[in-house]
Amino acid sequence: MTGIGRVLVIVYAVMALAATGRSFVQIVRRFDEAPLAYSLSALAAAVYILATLALVLARRRGWYTVAWVAIVFELTGVLVVGALSLLVPSLFGHDSVWSYFGMGYLFVPLVLPVFGLWWLRTHRPQAEAA
């Protein structure tokens, strides 16, 4: 993996670390204050970890599919949680990684899956010759 693909994996890895750290601190210190928001942060962390791993291994057919599923799930999560955090802010109690479309992360959670899906679409693994 080179060029844009490498940058994409690095950004996913940074988001995985950031979301994991955030969710760990939130869950350990104040889980009872906003269990939904903090659980969503942990879910976002797991999705970023899976997407990072899947993008690294995307040349293998099965992992390519896992990458698609993880990134589509991520985009759906950002859009749904982002919209709900604007429309029903009391639902969450506190912010999560995907709240307000990732505003706390400079909207990277909103833009990243779009680039991830574009990269997957333009870098399909070659079918193995029989």
Contacts in CASP RR format, 6 or more apart in sequence:
PFRMAT RR
TARGET T0000
AUTHOR 0000-0000-0000
METHOD contacts of the structure
MODEL  1
MTGIGRVLVIVYAVMALAATGRSFVQIVRRFDEAPLAYSLSALAAAVYIL
ATLALVLARRRGWYTVAWVAIVFELTGVLVVGALSLLVPSLFGHDSVWSY
FGMGYLFVPLVLPVFGLWWLRTHRPQAEAA
1 9 0 8 1.000
1 55 0 8 1.000
1 56 0 8 1.000
4 119 0 8 1.000
5 55 0 8 1.000
5 119 0 8 1.000
5 123 0 8 1.000
8 55 0 8 1.000
8 112 0 8 1.000
8 115 0 8 1.000
8 116 0 8 1.000
8 119 0 8 1.000
9 52 0 8 1.000
9 55 0 8 1.000
9 56 0 8 1.000
11 108 0 8 1.000
11 112 0 8 1.000
12 48 0 8 1.000
12 51 0 8 1.000
12 52 0 8 1.000
12 55 0 8 1.000
12 112 0 8 1.000
13 52 0 8 1.000
15 48 0 8 1.000
15 105 0 8 1.000
15 108 0 8 1.000
15 109 0 8 1.000
15 112 0 8 1.000
16 45 0 8 1.000
16 48 0 8 1.000
16 49 0 8 1.000
16 51 0 8 1.000
16 52 0 8 1.000
18 97 0 8 1.000
18 105 0 8 1.000
19 41 0 8 1.000
19 44 0 8 1.000
19 45 0 8 1.000
19 48 0 8 1.000
19 97 0 8 1.000
20 45 0 8 1.000
20 48 0 8 1.000
20 49 0 8 1.000
21 45 0 8 1.000
22 41 0 8 1.000
22 45 0 8 1.000
22 97 0 8 1.000
23 38 0 8 1.000
23 41 0 8 1.000
23 42 0 8 1.000
23 44 0 8 1.000
23 45 0 8 1.000
23 97 0 8 1.000
26 34 0 8 1.000
26 37 0 8 1.000
26 38 0 8 1.000
26 41 0 8 1.000
26 94 0 8 1.000
27 38 0 8 1.000
27 39 0 8 1.000
27 41 0 8 1.000
27 42 0 8 1.000
30 38 0 8 1.000
30 94 0 8 1.000
31 38 0 8 1.000
33 93 0 8 1.000
33 94 0 8 1.000
34 92 0 8 1.000
34 93 0 8 1.000
34 94 0 8 1.000
36 91 0 8 1.000
36 92 0 8 1.000
36 93 0 8 1.000
37 92 0 8 1.000
37 93 0 8 1.000
37 94 0 8 1.000
37 95 0 8 1.000
37 96 0 8 1.000
37 99 0 8 1.000
38 94 0 8 1.000
38 96 0 8 1.000
40 81 0 8 1.000
40 92 0 8 1.000
40 96 0 8 1.000
40 97 0 8 1.000
40 98 0 8 1.000
41 96 0 8 1.000
41 97 0 8 1.000
44 74 0 8 1.000
44 96 0 8 1.000
44 97 0 8 1.000
44 98 0 8 1.000
44 109 0 8 1.000
45 97 0 8 1.000
47 70 0 8 1.000
47 73 0 8 1.000
47 74 0 8 1.000
48 74 0 8 1.000
50 66 0 8 1.000
50 70 0 8 1.000
51 67 0 8 1.000
51 70 0 8 1.000
51 71 0 8 1.000
51 74 0 8 1.000
53 63 0 8 1.000
54 63 0 8 1.000
54 64 0 8 1.000
54 66 0 8 1.000
54 67 0 8 1.000
54 70 0 8 1.000
55 67 0 8 1.000
55 116 0 8 1.000
55 119 0 8 1.000
55 120 0 8 1.000
57 63 0 8 1.000
58 64 0 8 1.000
58 67 0 8 1.000
58 120 0 8 1.000
58 123 0 8 1.000
58 125 0 8 1.000
59 125 0 8 1.000
60 125 0 8 1.000
61 125 0 8 1.000
64 120 0 8 1.000
64 124 0 8 1.000
64 125 0 8 1.000
67 120 0 8 1.000
68 117 0 8 1.000
68 120 0 8 1.000
71 113 0 8 1.000
71 116 0 8 1.000
71 117 0 8 1.000
71 120 0 8 1.000
72 113 0 8 1.000
72 117 0 8 1.000
74 109 0 8 1.000
74 112 0 8 1.000
74 113 0 8 1.000
75 113 0 8 1.000
75 114 0 8 1.000
75 117 0 8 1.000
77 98 0 8 1.000
78 98 0 8 1.000
78 101 0 8 1.000
78 102 0 8 1.000
78 109 0 8 1.000
78 110 0 8 1.000
78 113 0 8 1.000
79 101 0 8 1.000
81 92 0 8 1.000
81 96 0 8 1.000
81 98 0 8 1.000
81 99 0 8 1.000
82 98 0 8 1.000
82 99 0 8 1.000
82 100 0 8 1.000
82 101 0 8 1.000
82 102 0 8 1.000
84 91 0 8 1.000
84 92 0 8 1.000
85 91 0 8 1.000
85 92 0 8 1.000
85 95 0 8 1.000
85 96 0 8 1.000
85 98 0 8 1.000
85 99 0 8 1.000
85 100 0 8 1.000
86 100 0 8 1.000
92 99 0 8 1.000
95 104 0 8 1.000
97 105 0 8 1.000
97 109 0 8 1.000
98 109 0 8 1.000
101 107 0 8 1.000
101 109 0 8 1.000
101 110 0 8 1.000
102 108 0 8 1.000
102 109 0 8 1.000
102 110 0 8 1.000
END
